[in-house]
Amino acid sequence: MGLYSIKLPDVGEGVVEAEIVEWHTKVGASVAEDDNLVDIMTDKATVEIPSPVNGVVKSITGEPGDVLAVGTVIISIETDGKVSADEEVNLDAPILRQAQDADKKALPSNNTKPHPESVEGRDDIQTEPPHPEAQPQRASKEAVSQNRPKPLASPAVRKRALEADINLSHIPGSGPAGRISHQDLDDFIAAGGRLRAGASPASGVKRTGVTEQKIIGLRRKIAQNLAHSKRTIPHFAYVEEVDMEALEALRAHLNANRTEDQPKLTLLPFLSLALIKVLPDFPNANTHFDSKAGIATKYEAVHMGIATATPNGLMVPVVKHAESMDIWALASEITRVTAAAREGKGTKDELTGSTITITSLGALGGIASTPVINAPEVAIIGVNKLQVRPVWQDGAFAPRKMMNLSSSFDHRIVDGYDAALMIQHVKTLLENPATLFM
């Protein structure tokens, strides 16, 4: 008999601690070599720790949400192998698996949760909401049992589903190998999945259920970053409407005449071009501000952040040196980095280093919004819903395609007048799109 003590690995790049996201085993459970034992997260990367041996789990350390130092023994496994003395296994980074890229152990395609669309990737400028509605499967329980294996989910998720009278086979899982997370369950319930066929939302029955969910992993980091931004940055918001008739006509023309190797154009490359053209005249908006050191670092390069909804939460992939690209290169790179973020394949370099950010709520964009600055940046531009509105023009109302831009600026670095003037310049370029290419 031998005892393997597995330490929290050093994943490199100066990381000294990691957070436990989810255990996939428990004390007394049998594990096989290469079974996923636990998911851990550091920065914005979630990785799996596989078992190096066959055996039985004797002890584990830490609960989901706990942050442990690198080198901490997190699990001990007793093995039947002939080992002369207890061994310690310190897993090296190369053998870790990115949780997003785990082997697809092939749940059927009808049990795969579609990735929510980011602000890029559609034929028009509208985008899907951050949490798209999951549609309950219409198959009978008998058909489900014949066509699908047992759904993968943690005991906590199974308990919640049981209490809510929900069949987990109906829920698309977004995790590795289709594992169903708490967020998947929340999305399904929000889409009406809790209701049984024929049930009425207004049934007169009081709902008394209360669910407590520990905020851990990427969701906790998102919460911490946004809270820090709102707590420490005096946001100045500015909203302006833009007449999109000319730009939409140009976009339709370019898409109709593009070559096979050119991507379809959405609004984002045009808005990116407009920002690239105006930022040299407003360098304070393309800046990082270190409030502790009292230093504002102004950038000539434009590293364009694209706020993107992913199955794991909001991320900001970055188009590096956007100022060096034409409209087609911008469109291709925006598509590439946002797709990588949604699929969990974005590298650290692709997810850091933005100097200004564009965000969008797409079809749910509403009339206006107040986007939160992506610190240490000092400006963020929000795209609202495009819609036909009656506009007073030449003594009469005329239908026009209109859209609002909602922007936020760090008032410590960017004065309100300069912020408004910058957005007015962006508006002028978008309303006269030929000037984007001059």
C-alpha positions in Angstrom: 0.0 0.0 0.0 1.2 3.5 -0.7 -0.1 7.0 0.0 0.2 9.7 -2.7 -0.1 13.2 -1.4 -0.8 15.6 -4.2 0.2 19.2 -3.8 -1.4 22.3 -5.2 0.7 22.8 -8.3 2.7 25.9 -9.4 1.0 27.0 -12.6 3.8 29.5 -13.3 3.9 33.2 -14.0 4.5 34.1 -10.4 1.2 32.6 -9.1 1.5 31.8 -5.4 -2.0 30.7 -4.6 -5.1 29.3 -6.4 -8.8 28.9 -5.6 -10.7 25.6 -5.4 -13.6 25.8 -7.8 -15.1 22.4 -7.6 -14.2 18.9 -6.2 -15.1 16.0 -8.4 -14.4 13.3 -5.8 -14.7 12.8 -2.1 -13.1 10.9 0.8 -13.6 7.2 0.3 -14.3 7.4 -3.4 -12.3 5.3 -5.8 -10.4 7.1 -8.6 -8.7 6.0 -11.7 -5.6 7.3 -13.3 -6.3 10.5 -15.2 -9.7 11.1 -13.5 -10.3 14.8 -12.8 -10.0 15.3 -9.1 -10.6 19.0 -8.7 -10.9 22.3 -10.7 -8.7 25.1 -9.5 -8.6 28.7 -10.7 -5.9 31.3 -10.9 -6.4 34.7 -12.5 -8.8 33.9 -15.3 -7.6 30.4 -16.1 -9.4 27.3 -14.7 -7.5 24.1 -14.8 -8.1 20.5 -13.8 -5.9 18.4 -11.6 -6.0 14.8 -12.8 -5.2 11.7 -10.7 -1.8 10.2 -11.3 -2.7 6.9 -9.9 -5.6 4.4 -9.3 -6.7 4.3 -5.7 -9.0 5.5 -2.9 -9.2 9.0 -1.7 -8.1 9.2 2.0 -8.3 13.0 2.6 -9.0 16.2 0.8 -8.1 19.8 1.9 -10.3 22.8 1.2 -13.8 23.6 0.1 -15.0 25.4 -3.1 -14.1 29.0 -2.7 -11.1 28.4 -0.5 -7.8 30.0 -1.6 -4.8 27.8 -0.9 -1.0 28.4 -1.2 1.0 26.6 -3.9 2.5 23.5 -2.4 -0.4 22.8 0.0 -1.3 19.1 0.1 -4.8 19.1 -1.2 -5.6 15.4 -1.6 -4.1 12.0 -0.5 -4.8 8.8 -2.4 -4.1 5.3 -1.1 -3.0 3.0 -3.9 -2.5 -0.8 -4.1 0.8 -0.3 -5.8 3.9 -1.5 -4.0 5.5 1.7 -2.7 8.3 1.5 -0.2 7.3 4.7 1.5 4.7 7.4 1.3 5.2 9.5 -1.7 4.4 13.1 -2.5 3.3 14.1 -6.0 3.8 17.7 -6.9 2.0 18.1 -10.2 3.7 20.3 -12.7 1.9 22.8 -14.8 2.4 20.9 -18.1 0.2 18.0 -17.0 -2.7 20.2 -15.9 -5.6 20.4 -18.2 -7.5 23.6 -19.0 -11.0 22.8 -17.8 -12.5 24.5 -20.8 -10.5 22.1 -23.1 -11.2 18.8 -21.3 -11.7 15.8 -23.5 -15.2 15.9 -24.9 -16.4 12.6 -23.6 -19.2 13.0 -26.0 -22.5 13.8 -24.6 -24.8 13.9 -27.6 -25.0 17.1 -29.5 -28.5 17.9 -28.3 -27.1 18.1 -24.8 -24.5 20.7 -25.6 -25.1 24.2 -24.4 -24.6 26.8 -27.2 -22.1 29.5 -26.4 -23.7 32.9 -25.9 -22.7 35.3 -28.5 -20.4 38.2 -27.6 -20.7 41.6 -29.1 -19.1 40.1 -32.2 -20.1 37.4 -34.6 -23.6 38.3 -35.9 -24.7 39.5 -39.3 -26.1 42.7 -37.8 -25.1 44.8 -34.8 -27.5 43.1 -32.4 -26.2 40.6 -30.0 -27.5 38.0 -27.6 -28.0 38.8 -23.9 -25.2 37.7 -21.5 -27.3 34.7 -20.4 -29.3 33.3 -23.3 -32.4 31.5 -22.5 -31.9 27.7 -22.4 -34.8 26.0 -24.1 -36.2 22.9 -22.3 -36.1 19.8 -24.4 -39.4 18.6 -25.5 -38.5 14.9 -25.6 -40.3 12.5 -23.3 -38.5 11.1 -20.2 -38.4 7.8 -22.0 -36.7 9.3 -25.0 -34.3 11.1 -22.8 -33.3 8.0 -21.0 -32.8 6.2 -24.3 -30.8 8.9 -26.0 -28.7 10.4 -23.2 -26.3 9.1 -20.7 -26.6 10.1 -17.1 -26.0 13.9 -16.9 -22.8 15.0 -15.2 -23.3 17.3 -12.2 -22.0 17.8 -8.7 -24.0 16.6 -5.7 -25.0 20.2 -4.9 -26.4 20.7 -8.3 -28.3 17.4 -8.2 -29.8 18.3 -4.8 -31.0 21.7 -6.1 -32.5 20.0 -9.2 -34.2 17.4 -7.1 -35.7 20.1 -4.8 -36.9 22.0 -7.8 -38.3 18.9 -9.5 -36.1 19.3 -12.6 -34.8 16.5 -14.7 -31.1 17.3 -15.3 -31.2 15.4 -18.6 -33.1 18.5 -19.9 -30.3 20.9 -19.1 -27.4 21.6 -21.5 -24.2 21.6 -19.6 -21.5 24.2 -20.3 -18.7 22.5 -18.3 -16.1 20.0 -19.4 -17.7 16.9 -21.0 -21.1 18.7 -20.6 -20.9 19.0 -16.9 -23.9 20.9 -15.5 -23.0 23.8 -13.3 -25.1 25.9 -10.9 -25.2 28.7 -13.6 -26.6 26.2 -16.1 -29.3 25.3 -13.7 -30.0 29.0 -12.9 -30.3 29.8 -16.6 -32.7 26.8 -17.2 -34.9 27.9 -14.3 -34.9 31.5 -15.5 -36.0 30.3 -18.9 -39.1 28.7 -17.4 -37.7 25.2 -17.0 -38.9 25.0 -13.5 -42.5 24.9 -14.7 -44.0 21.6 -15.6 -45.9 21.2 -18.8 -49.3 22.8 -18.5 -48.5 24.6 -15.3 -49.4 28.2 -15.0 -46.9 30.8 -13.6 -49.9 32.4 -11.8 -51.1 29.3 -10.1 -51.8 31.0 -6.8 -49.2 28.8 -5.0 -46.7 30.7 -3.0 -43.1 30.1 -3.7 -41.0 29.7 -0.5 -37.7 28.3 -1.8 -34.5 30.1 -0.9 -31.2 29.2 -2.5 -27.8 30.3 -1.2 -25.0 30.2 -3.7 -21.4 30.8 -2.7 -19.7 33.3 -5.1 -16.5 31.6 -6.1 -14.1 31.3 -9.0 -14.3 33.6 -12.0 -17.6 35.0 -10.8 -15.9 36.2 -7.5 -13.1 37.8 -9.4 -15.6 39.6 -11.7 -17.4 40.8 -8.6 -14.3 42.0 -6.9 -13.0 43.9 -10.0 -16.3 45.6 -10.7 -16.8 46.6 -7.1 -13.3 48.0 -6.9 -13.9 50.0 -10.1 -17.2 51.5 -8.9 -15.8 52.1 -5.4 -12.6 53.8 -6.5 -13.4 55.5 -9.8 -15.7 58.6 -10.1 -17.6 57.6 -13.2 -18.8 60.3 -15.6 -21.5 59.0 -17.9 -22.4 60.6 -21.3 -25.1 59.4 -23.7 -25.5 60.5 -27.3 -27.7 59.3 -30.2 -26.2 58.5 -33.6 -28.0 58.4 -37.0 -26.9 55.0 -38.4 -28.6 55.2 -41.8 -25.5 55.9 -43.9 -23.3 53.5 -42.0 -25.8 50.7 -42.2 -26.1 51.3 -46.0 -22.3 51.1 -46.3 -22.1 48.0 -44.1 -24.7 46.2 -46.2 -22.9 47.2 -49.4 -19.5 46.0 -48.1 -21.0 42.7 -46.9 -22.7 42.1 -50.2 -19.5 42.6 -52.1 -16.9 41.0 -49.8 -14.7 38.2 -51.0 -14.9 34.7 -49.5 -11.9 35.2 -47.3 -13.4 38.4 -45.8 -15.6 38.2 -42.7 -19.0 39.7 -42.4 -18.9 43.2 -40.9 -20.7 44.1 -37.8 -20.8 47.6 -36.2 -17.8 46.9 -34.0 -15.1 47.3 -36.6 -16.6 50.7 -37.6 -16.8 51.9 -34.0 -13.3 50.7 -33.5 -12.1 52.7 -36.5 -13.9 55.8 -35.2 -12.2 55.5 -31.8 -8.8 54.9 -33.4 -9.2 58.1 -35.4 -10.2 60.3 -32.5 -8.0 59.0 -29.7 -4.8 60.8 -30.8 -6.8 64.0 -30.2 -8.0 62.7 -26.8 -5.0 60.9 -25.4 -6.4 61.0 -21.8 -9.1 58.5 -22.8 -6.5 55.9 -24.0 -4.8 55.8 -20.6 -4.2 53.5 -17.6 -4.3 55.2 -14.2 -2.5 53.9 -11.2 -4.1 55.8 -8.3 -1.7 54.5 -5.7 1.3 55.7 -7.6 -0.5 58.7 -8.9 0.7 57.9 -12.5 -1.4 58.2 -15.7 0.2 56.2 -18.5 -1.0 57.4 -21.9 -0.7 55.0 -24.9 -0.2 55.7 -28.5 -1.2 52.1 -29.4 -4.9 51.2 -29.2 -5.4 47.9 -27.6 -9.1 47.5 -28.0 -11.0 45.5 -25.3 -14.2 43.8 -26.4 -16.4 42.9 -23.5 -17.7 39.4 -24.2 -20.3 37.3 -22.5 -19.0 33.7 -21.9 -20.4 30.6 -20.2 -18.1 31.4 -17.3 -18.9 35.1 -17.0 -17.8 38.4 -18.5 -14.4 38.6 -20.1 -12.6 41.3 -22.1 -10.5 39.8 -24.9 -8.2 42.3 -26.5 -7.4 43.3 -30.1 -3.8 44.4 -29.8 -2.6 47.3 -32.0 -6.0 47.9 -33.5 -4.6 51.1 -34.9 -2.5 49.1 -37.4 -5.5 47.2 -38.9 -8.0 48.0 -41.7 -11.7 47.3 -41.4 -11.4 43.6 -42.5 -8.5 42.8 -40.3 -10.3 44.4 -37.3 -13.4 42.3 -38.0 -11.3 39.1 -38.3 -9.4 39.7 -35.1 -12.4 40.7 -33.1 -14.1 37.5 -34.2 -11.1 35.5 -33.3 -10.4 36.8 -29.8 -14.0 36.8 -28.8 -14.5 33.3 -30.0 -11.4 32.1 -28.1 -12.8 33.8 -24.9 -16.2 32.1 -25.3 -14.6 28.7 -25.8 -12.2 29.1 -22.9 -9.2 29.1 -25.2 -8.1 32.7 -24.7 -4.5 33.1 -23.6 -3.4 35.4 -20.9 -2.0 37.9 -23.4 -5.3 37.9 -25.3 -7.3 38.6 -22.1 -5.1 41.4 -20.7 -3.6 44.7 -21.7 -6.6 46.6 -23.2 -6.3 50.4 -23.1 -10.0 51.2 -23.9 -13.0 48.9 -24.0 -16.2 48.6 -26.1 -19.2 46.9 -24.6 -22.7 46.0 -25.9 -25.9 44.5 -24.6 -27.1 43.9 -28.2 -30.8 43.3 -28.6 -31.2 44.0 -24.8 -29.2 47.2 -25.1 -32.1 49.4 -24.3 -32.1 53.2 -24.7 -29.1 53.9 -22.5 -26.8 52.2 -20.1 -24.0 53.1 -17.6 -21.1 50.8 -18.4 -18.5 50.2 -15.6 -15.0 51.1 -16.5 -12.5 48.2 -16.9 -9.8 49.4 -14.5 -7.0 50.5 -14.9 -8.5 51.9 -18.1 -10.3 55.3 -17.9 -12.9 55.0 -20.6 -15.5 52.5 -21.9 -17.9 52.9 -24.8 -21.3 51.1 -24.7 -23.4 50.2 -27.7 -27.2 50.4 -27.2 -30.0 49.0 -29.3 -30.3 50.1 -32.9 -33.9 50.8 -33.8 -36.0 52.9 -36.3 -37.2 56.1 -34.6 -39.1 59.1 -35.9 -36.7 61.9 -36.3 -37.6 65.6 -37.1 -35.8 66.4 -40.3 -36.4 69.2 -42.8 -39.7 70.2 -41.3 -41.2 66.7 -41.0 -40.8 63.5 -39.1 -38.9 60.7 -41.0 -38.0 57.1 -40.0 -34.3 56.8 -39.3 -32.1 54.0 -37.9 -30.9 55.4 -34.7 -28.6 54.1 -31.9 -27.3 55.5 -28.7 -23.7 55.4 -27.5 -23.4 55.2 -23.7 -20.0 56.0 -22.4 -18.3 56.2 -19.0 -15.1 58.0 -18.2 -12.8 58.3 -15.1 -13.5 61.9 -14.1 -10.1 62.1 -12.4 -8.4 61.8 -15.8 -10.9 62.8 -18.4 -12.9 66.1 -18.0 -16.6 66.1 -18.8 -16.1 68.6 -21.6 -13.4 66.5 -23.3 -15.4 63.3 -22.9 -18.5 64.9 -24.5 -16.3 66.4 -27.3 -14.7 63.0 -28.0 -18.1 61.2 -28.3 -19.3 64.0 -30.6 -16.3 63.4 -32.9 -17.1 59.6 -32.9 -20.7 60.5 -33.7 -19.6 62.6 -36.7 -17.5 59.9 -38.1 -20.2 57.2 -37.7 -22.8 59.5 -39.4 -20.4 60.2 -42.2 -18.8 56.8 -42.6 -16.7 57.6 -45.7 -14.6 59.8 -43.4 -13.5 56.7 -41.5 -11.4 55.6 -44.5 -9.9 59.1 -45.3 
